[in-house]
Amino acid sequence: MELNGRTEEATRCSNCDWFNRRLDIAEFGTTISVEAVELRRRNRLELYVQLNWNVVIPAENLDIKGLMLQKAILVRLLDDFSAKKATKDLGYLLAVTTLDKIGEGKVREHSGDVLFPVSFTCLSFKVFRGEVIEGVVHKILKHGVFMRCGPIENLYLSNQKMTDYHYQIAENPCFLNGKTGSRIEKDVTLRCVVIGVKYMEAQKEFQAVVGLEGDYLGPI
């Protein structure tokens, strides 16, 4: 797959074999958000993803070599993918953990630019329907509350999904459980279950509906 949907004939760059080594991304202190092609493993809400992309380096930058060329490739990745906030399949794209391989460059015949196949691992964040998560309340409304969980700002808990809690009008509004005395108010952490998830393509954001119907759910 080539960047920007372009397909051009290319020839092999013969002096790029040294790229085939593992490189710790911390060497340059950079993070990159990209679209992934293979899931490796899942750890709670976080996904470790194996990535394979092509990076194009302009012909005028090819006089640099060694680590400087590696850095130029990383910078190009940052430029190309910094706006890639999230994807529907993988959730929010957070950071690169390792740069696993930079392949042999191929020279584009018409422009002279060089295309490098790059493989690296990325950390992303996504919630799933049926998953139990924890969120922090940041807005109280009469008909429900909004919470944050990691990069997700719009977790909505309707008053219809919090049995025995009732809205209380006050200077600091809250939902009060008349049986237990527990309160749902701003800055409280709630353990809840995800009922539904929606991806907003234009905003590159996720919205989720959650509930408190289940064992051990509620303020913690």
ZIURLIN-V690036 format. One record per residue. N is the residue number from 1. D_FIRST is the distance of its C-alpha to the first C-alpha in whole Angstrom. Layout:
BEGIN
{{N D_FIRST} {N D_FIRST}}
END
This chain:
BEGIN
{{1 0} {2 4} {3 7} {4 9} {5 8} {6 9} {7 8} {8 11} {9 13} {10 13} {11 16} {12 17} {13 18} {14 21} {15 23} {16 20} {17 21} {18 23} {19 20} {20 20} {21 22} {22 22} {23 22} {24 24} {25 23} {26 26} {27 27} {28 26} {29 27} {30 23} {31 22} {32 18} {33 17} {34 13} {35 12} {36 12} {37 10} {38 14} {39 17} {40 20} {41 23} {42 25} {43 28} {44 30} {45 28} {46 25} {47 22} {48 21} {49 17} {50 15} {51 12} {52 9} {53 7} {54 7} {55 10} {56 12} {57 16} {58 18} {59 20} {60 23} {61 22} {62 22} {63 26} {64 25} {65 25} {66 25} {67 25} {68 25} {69 22} {70 21} {71 22} {72 20} {73 17} {74 18} {75 20} {76 16} {77 15} {78 18} {79 18} {80 14} {81 15} {82 18} {83 19} {84 16} {85 20} {86 19} {87 17} {88 19} {89 18} {90 18} {91 21} {92 21} {93 19} {94 22} {95 21} {96 20} {97 22} {98 21} {99 18} {100 18} {101 16} {102 15} {103 14} {104 15} {105 14} {106 14} {107 16} {108 14} {109 17} {110 18} {111 18} {112 19} {113 16} {114 15} {115 11} {116 11} {117 9} {118 11} {119 13} {120 15} {121 17} {122 18} {123 21} {124 21} {125 24} {126 25} {127 28} {128 28} {129 31} {130 34} {131 33} {132 36} {133 35} {134 37} {135 37} {136 40} {137 41} {138 41} {139 43} {140 45} {141 46} {142 49} {143 47} {144 44} {145 42} {146 39} {147 38} {148 35} {149 33} {150 31} {151 28} {152 29} {153 32} {154 33} {155 34} {156 37} {157 40} {158 43} {159 46} {160 46} {161 44} {162 47} {163 50} {164 53} {165 52} {166 53} {167 53} {168 55} {169 56} {170 57} {171 56} {172 53} {173 52} {174 51} {175 51} {176 54} {177 54} {178 58} {179 58} {180 57} {181 57} {182 53} {183 52} {184 48} {185 48} {186 46} {187 44} {188 45} {189 43} {190 42} {191 41} {192 40} {193 37} {194 34} {195 35} {196 32} {197 29} {198 27} {199 24} {200 25} {201 21} {202 23} {203 24} {204 22} {205 25} {206 26} {207 30} {208 32} {209 35} {210 37} {211 41} {212 43} {213 44} {214 45} {215 46} {216 46} {217 44} {218 46} {219 46} {220 46}}
END
